[in-house]
Amino acid sequence: MEQVEQVEVDQAPPGYHDDKDAVLKRLRRIEGQVRGLQRLVQEDKYCIDVLTQVAATTKSLQAVAMQLLEKHLDHCVREAMVAGGEVARDKVTEASQAIERLLRT
Protein backbone atom coordinates (compact mmCIF):
# COMPACT_ATOMS: atom_id res chain seq x y z
CA MET A 1 0.00 0.00 0.00
CA GLU A 2 1.39 3.38 -0.95
CA GLN A 3 2.17 6.00 1.67
CA VAL A 4 0.30 9.28 1.39
CA GLU A 5 1.85 12.41 2.76
CA GLN A 6 -0.69 14.49 4.66
CA VAL A 7 -0.72 18.25 4.41
CA GLU A 8 -2.16 20.22 7.30
CA VAL A 9 -3.30 23.83 7.11
CA ASP A 10 -3.96 23.96 10.85
CA GLN A 11 -5.60 21.84 13.52
CA ALA A 12 -9.16 22.65 12.44
CA PRO A 13 -11.66 19.78 12.55
CA PRO A 14 -11.98 17.71 9.38
CA GLY A 15 -14.43 18.78 6.69
CA TYR A 16 -16.85 15.99 7.57
CA HIS A 17 -16.98 17.05 11.24
CA ASP A 18 -20.53 18.42 11.05
CA ASP A 19 -21.71 15.20 9.35
CA LYS A 20 -19.68 12.84 11.52
CA ASP A 21 -22.71 11.03 12.96
CA ALA A 22 -24.17 10.46 9.49
CA VAL A 23 -20.83 9.19 8.18
CA LEU A 24 -20.48 6.82 11.13
CA LYS A 25 -24.04 5.58 10.61
CA ARG A 26 -23.30 4.80 6.96
CA LEU A 27 -20.06 3.04 7.91
CA ARG A 28 -21.88 0.91 10.48
CA ARG A 29 -24.43 -0.02 7.81
CA ILE A 30 -21.55 -1.03 5.51
CA GLU A 31 -20.03 -3.04 8.35
CA GLY A 32 -23.33 -4.91 8.55
CA GLN A 33 -23.23 -5.51 4.80
CA VAL A 34 -19.75 -7.02 5.12
CA ARG A 35 -20.90 -9.26 7.96
CA GLY A 36 -23.77 -10.33 5.70
CA LEU A 37 -21.25 -11.18 2.98
CA GLN A 38 -19.30 -13.32 5.42
CA ARG A 39 -22.50 -15.11 6.36
CA LEU A 40 -23.38 -15.74 2.69
CA VAL A 41 -19.97 -17.32 2.10
CA GLN A 42 -20.15 -19.30 5.34
CA GLU A 43 -23.54 -20.66 4.26
CA ASP A 44 -22.22 -21.55 0.76
CA LYS A 45 -24.70 -19.29 -1.02
CA TYR A 46 -24.80 -19.04 -4.80
CA CYS A 47 -21.82 -17.13 -6.27
CA ILE A 48 -23.96 -14.58 -8.11
CA ASP A 49 -25.86 -13.76 -4.92
CA VAL A 50 -22.57 -13.10 -3.13
CA LEU A 51 -21.26 -11.03 -6.04
CA THR A 52 -24.46 -8.97 -6.08
CA GLN A 53 -23.96 -8.15 -2.41
CA VAL A 54 -20.27 -7.36 -3.00
CA ALA A 55 -21.34 -4.86 -5.67
CA ALA A 56 -23.88 -3.27 -3.32
CA THR A 57 -21.28 -2.99 -0.55
CA THR A 58 -18.76 -1.48 -2.96
CA LYS A 59 -21.34 1.07 -4.09
CA SER A 60 -22.01 1.99 -0.46
CA LEU A 61 -18.30 2.53 0.21
CA GLN A 62 -17.99 4.63 -2.93
CA ALA A 63 -20.88 6.82 -1.76
CA VAL A 64 -19.13 7.43 1.58
CA ALA A 65 -15.89 8.19 -0.25
CA MET A 66 -17.64 10.74 -2.46
CA GLN A 67 -19.25 12.38 0.56
CA LEU A 68 -15.87 12.63 2.32
CA LEU A 69 -14.20 13.94 -0.84
CA GLU A 70 -16.87 16.58 -1.31
CA LYS A 71 -16.48 17.75 2.28
CA HIS A 72 -12.68 17.75 1.93
CA LEU A 73 -12.82 19.91 -1.18
CA ASP A 74 -15.40 22.26 0.29
CA HIS A 75 -13.66 22.65 3.64
CA CYS A 76 -9.98 21.72 3.66
CA VAL A 77 -9.04 22.60 0.09
CA ARG A 78 -11.07 25.81 0.15
CA GLU A 79 -9.26 26.94 3.34
CA ALA A 80 -5.90 26.12 1.79
CA MET A 81 -6.79 28.11 -1.32
CA VAL A 82 -7.56 31.12 0.88
CA ALA A 83 -4.16 30.67 2.56
CA GLY A 84 -2.56 30.47 -0.88
CA GLY A 85 1.02 29.68 -1.78
CA GLU A 86 2.60 26.30 -1.26
CA VAL A 87 -0.10 25.24 1.21
CA ALA A 88 -2.71 25.62 -1.53
CA ARG A 89 -0.61 23.77 -4.11
CA ASP A 90 0.06 20.93 -1.68
CA LYS A 91 -3.62 20.61 -0.75
CA VAL A 92 -4.71 20.52 -4.40
CA THR A 93 -2.06 17.88 -5.14
CA GLU A 94 -3.24 15.85 -2.15
CA ALA A 95 -6.86 16.07 -3.33
CA SER A 96 -5.86 15.10 -6.89
CA GLN A 97 -4.02 12.05 -5.59
CA ALA A 98 -7.05 11.06 -3.50
CA ILE A 99 -9.31 11.36 -6.55
CA GLU A 100 -6.86 9.27 -8.57
CA ARG A 101 -6.93 6.53 -5.89
CA LEU A 102 -10.72 6.57 -5.88
CA LEU A 103 -10.85 6.22 -9.65
CA ARG A 104 -8.54 3.19 -9.54
CA THR A 105 -10.91 1.30 -7.24
N, C-alpha and C positions, 0 to 999 in steps of 0.2 A: 504494500500500500504506500502511495506516495505521501511525502510530508508536505504539509501546506503551511507556509509562513503566515502568521496572523498579524494584521496591522491594526493598531489601536489608536483611535483619535483621542480618547480619554476613557475614563471609567464609567461612562454613562451606561444605563441598562441597555440590553440588546433591543433591537427593533421590534421583536415579537413580545416584549415585556407586557404590553397592555392586553395581548391575546394569549398570554401564557396558559391560562386555564383551558381555553379552547384547544390550543395545540396539544396540551397534555391529554385532554379527553380524546382527541383524534388518535394520538399515539397509543393510548390504552385500547382503543377499539382495534387498531392494527395489531397490537399484541394479542388480542383475542382471536383475530383472523389467523395469525401464525400458529397459535395453539390449536385452532381448528384444523389447520393444514397438517400438523403433527398427528392429530387424531385420525384424519383421513388416511394418512400413510400407515399408521399403526393398525388400522382396521382393514388394510388392503383394499381400499376403494379403487374404483376404475380410474385409470390414468387421466383420462380427459376431464373427469370431475376434479381431480387434484389440480391439473393444469389450469382449469377455469378459475379455481380459487386462488392459485398463484397469481394469475393475471389480475384478479380483483384486488389482491393485497398489494401488488406492485403499483396499481393505479392509485390506491389509497396513499401509499408512501410518496408517490410523485405529487399528489395534491398537497401534502404537507410540505414537501420540498418547495413547491411553487409559492405557497403561502409564506414560508420563511424567506425565500428569495425576494419576494415582493416587499416584505417588511424591511429586509436588509437594504434594498435599494432605496426605499423611501425614507429610511431613518439614518442608517450608518453612512451610506454613500453620499446622501444629500448633505449630511453634516460635514463630511470630508471635503465635498466640493465647496462648501462655504469657507472652510479653512484654507483651501487652495494649496498650491505648491505640490511638493512631493507627497504629502499626506493624501491629497486628492488622487494623484496618479497611482499611488500604491493601492488605494481603496478600489479604484476602477479596475486595476489589474487583478486584484483579489476577487472581485465580483465576476470578472470575465472568466477567470479560472474555475470558479464555482459553477458558472453556467456551462462551461465546457464539460466539467465532470458530470453534470446532470444530463447533458445531451448524450454522453457515452453510455448511460445506463439504460 
